[in-house]
Amino acid sequence: MQSLPLAALALFGLALAPLSARADKLKLHDGKWEITVQMQMPGMGNLPPIVHRQCLTQKDFVPKGHQ
């Protein structure tokens, strides 16, 4: 079950990857961010939410998995 949060974070990181070339223009408030992923699967209903909290900055704005 550990791979599910990593996959969600990887998708989020990939979504932000194109922004890395424009990081100087990124309007991101430095501080502690919370990312919540909720999934629904047919036949399984709602799965429990996955919550990831991490400090993000202008220079380090891609969330990292649990290490």
Buried (B, 14 or more C-beta within 10 A) or exposed (E): EEEEBBEBBEEBBEEBEEEEEEBEEEEEEEEEBEBEBEEEEEEEEEEEEBEBEBEBEEEEBBBEBEE
